[in-house]
Amino acid sequence: MDDSFSFSVTGASILDIPEIMEVGKKWIADLPFDPDFDMLEKNLFDCITEDNNKACVILAKTDDKIIGVIICYTSLHQLFKGKLVAQEPLWLVVKEYRGYGVAEKLLSLYEEWSNMVGCSTVFCGSFLRMDNKMLESKGYSVIGTNYMKELK
C-alpha cells in the first residue's frame, strides 16, 4: 500500500451500518466467538442514534471505504465512585491499514468526545492483542487482562 494514502475520521450515520457490519464480520472471524450479528447490528444502530452524550461511533474512512471503527459509550462507574467514564467495546482497524496512524486518529477522537461529554477517565480494551506501546505512549496504563472460559 502507498504510504501517502489519506483518510478522514468522522462520526458514523445509520447509512454506514451495512459497511460497518461487513468490516466487523471480517474482524470478528478472527475471534473465538459465534456472535449474534442481528443483535450486534441493533446495538450499533442504538449507539449511532443514541443521545450523543451517551454513545457514539467513530469511523476512519478513505474516499471509498471504512478502514477503522471505534464504538464508545459512557457510564457511571462503580470503581470510580460513580464518576462518568468512557469505554470502548469495539475498536478495529482493517488489517492492511494498520501501522499508518489510523488507530491513533480514532483514539484521539474517542478522547475528544469523552472529554466533551464530561468523562473523567477513558478505558481501552480488546479481545485481540493491541499495540500497548502506542497506548502507553499516549498516557494509558495496563490495569488488567481479559480472560475467557466458555461454560457448557
C-alpha positions as CSV (number, residue, x, y, z in Angstrom):
1,M,0.0,0.0,0.0
2,D,1.1,3.5,-0.7
3,D,2.3,5.3,2.5
4,S,0.8,8.5,1.3
5,F,-2.9,7.4,1.3
6,S,-5.3,9.7,3.0
7,F,-8.2,9.1,5.3
8,S,-10.6,11.1,7.5
9,V,-12.1,10.4,10.9
10,T,-15.7,11.2,11.5
11,G,-18.9,10.2,13.3
12,A,-21.0,7.4,11.8
13,S,-24.5,7.7,10.5
14,I,-27.1,5.0,10.1
15,L,-26.2,4.8,6.4
16,D,-22.8,3.5,7.4
17,I,-24.2,0.5,9.3
18,P,-24.1,-2.1,6.4
19,E,-20.4,-1.4,5.7
20,I,-19.5,-1.3,9.4
21,M,-21.2,-4.7,9.8
22,E,-19.2,-6.1,6.8
23,V,-15.9,-4.8,8.2
24,G,-16.9,-6.1,11.7
25,K,-17.8,-9.6,10.4
26,K,-14.3,-9.9,8.9
27,W,-12.7,-8.8,12.2
28,I,-14.8,-11.0,14.4
29,A,-13.9,-14.0,12.2
30,D,-10.5,-13.9,14.0
31,L,-12.1,-14.2,17.4
32,P,-13.2,-17.4,19.3
33,F,-16.9,-16.2,19.3
34,D,-20.1,-17.0,17.4
35,P,-21.8,-13.6,17.7
36,D,-25.4,-12.7,17.2
37,F,-25.0,-10.4,14.2
38,D,-28.6,-9.2,14.4
39,M,-28.0,-8.1,18.0
40,L,-24.7,-6.5,17.0
41,E,-26.4,-4.5,14.3
42,K,-29.2,-3.4,16.6
43,N,-26.6,-2.3,19.2
44,L,-24.7,-0.4,16.5
45,F,-27.9,1.3,15.4
46,D,-28.7,2.2,19.1
47,C,-25.2,3.7,19.6
48,I,-25.5,5.8,16.4
49,T,-29.0,7.1,17.2
50,E,-28.4,7.4,21.0
51,D,-28.1,10.8,22.7
52,N,-24.6,11.9,21.7
53,N,-23.6,12.3,25.4
54,K,-24.1,8.6,26.0
55,A,-22.7,6.8,22.9
56,C,-21.0,7.4,19.6
57,V,-19.5,5.5,16.7
58,I,-16.4,7.0,15.1
59,L,-15.1,5.9,11.7
60,A,-11.9,6.1,9.8
61,K,-12.6,6.3,6.0
62,T,-10.7,6.5,2.8
63,D,-12.5,8.0,-0.2
64,D,-14.4,4.8,-0.8
65,K,-14.4,2.6,2.3
66,I,-14.4,2.3,6.0
67,I,-10.9,1.2,7.3
68,G,-11.5,1.6,11.1
69,V,-14.2,2.0,13.7
70,I,-14.4,2.6,17.4
71,I,-17.7,2.3,19.4
72,C,-17.8,4.4,22.5
73,Y,-20.3,4.7,25.4
74,T,-20.4,6.4,28.8
75,S,-21.4,5.0,32.2
76,L,-21.3,5.9,35.8
77,H,-18.6,3.6,37.0
78,Q,-18.7,2.0,40.5
79,L,-14.9,1.7,40.8
80,F,-14.6,5.5,40.3
81,K,-17.2,6.5,42.9
82,G,-19.9,7.0,40.3
83,K,-17.9,9.3,38.0
84,L,-18.7,9.3,34.3
85,V,-16.2,7.2,32.3
86,A,-15.9,6.3,28.7
87,Q,-15.5,2.7,27.4
88,E,-15.0,1.2,24.0
89,P,-16.4,-2.3,23.5
90,L,-15.2,-2.4,19.9
91,W,-12.2,-0.8,18.2
92,L,-10.8,-2.2,15.0
93,V,-8.6,-1.2,12.1
94,V,-8.7,-3.2,8.9
95,K,-5.5,-5.3,8.8
96,E,-4.0,-3.8,5.7
97,Y,-4.3,-0.3,7.2
98,R,-2.6,-1.0,10.5
99,G,0.6,0.9,11.2
100,Y,-0.5,4.1,9.3
101,G,-1.8,6.1,12.2
102,V,-5.4,5.1,11.8
103,A,-5.7,3.7,15.4
104,E,-4.1,6.9,16.8
105,K,-6.6,9.1,15.0
106,L,-9.6,7.0,16.2
107,L,-8.2,7.1,19.7
108,S,-7.7,10.9,19.5
109,L,-11.3,11.5,18.5
110,Y,-12.5,9.0,21.2
111,E,-10.6,11.0,23.8
112,E,-12.0,14.3,22.4
113,W,-15.6,13.0,22.6
114,S,-15.1,11.6,26.1
115,N,-13.7,14.9,27.3
116,M,-16.6,16.8,25.6
117,V,-19.3,14.8,27.3
118,G,-17.6,15.1,30.8
119,C,-15.9,11.8,31.3
120,S,-13.1,11.7,34.0
121,T,-11.5,8.5,32.6
122,V,-11.3,6.5,29.4
123,F,-10.9,2.8,29.1
124,C,-9.5,0.9,26.1
125,G,-9.6,-2.9,25.8
126,S,-9.5,-5.5,23.2
127,F,-10.1,-9.2,22.7
128,L,-7.1,-9.2,20.3
129,R,-3.6,-8.1,21.1
130,M,-3.3,-4.4,20.7
131,D,-0.1,-2.3,20.4
132,N,0.3,-1.5,24.1
133,K,3.3,0.7,23.3
134,M,1.1,3.0,21.3
135,L,-1.4,3.2,24.2
136,E,1.3,3.7,26.8
137,S,2.9,6.4,24.8
138,K,-0.4,8.2,24.9
139,G,-0.5,8.0,28.8
140,Y,-2.5,4.8,29.2
141,S,-1.7,2.2,31.9
142,V,-2.3,-1.5,31.8
143,I,-4.9,-2.3,34.5
144,G,-5.8,-5.9,33.8
145,T,-6.2,-8.5,31.1
146,N,-9.3,-10.2,29.5
147,Y,-9.7,-13.9,30.1
148,M,-12.4,-16.1,28.7
149,K,-13.8,-19.5,29.5
150,E,-16.8,-20.9,27.7
151,L,-19.2,-22.7,30.1
152,K,-21.1,-25.7,28.9
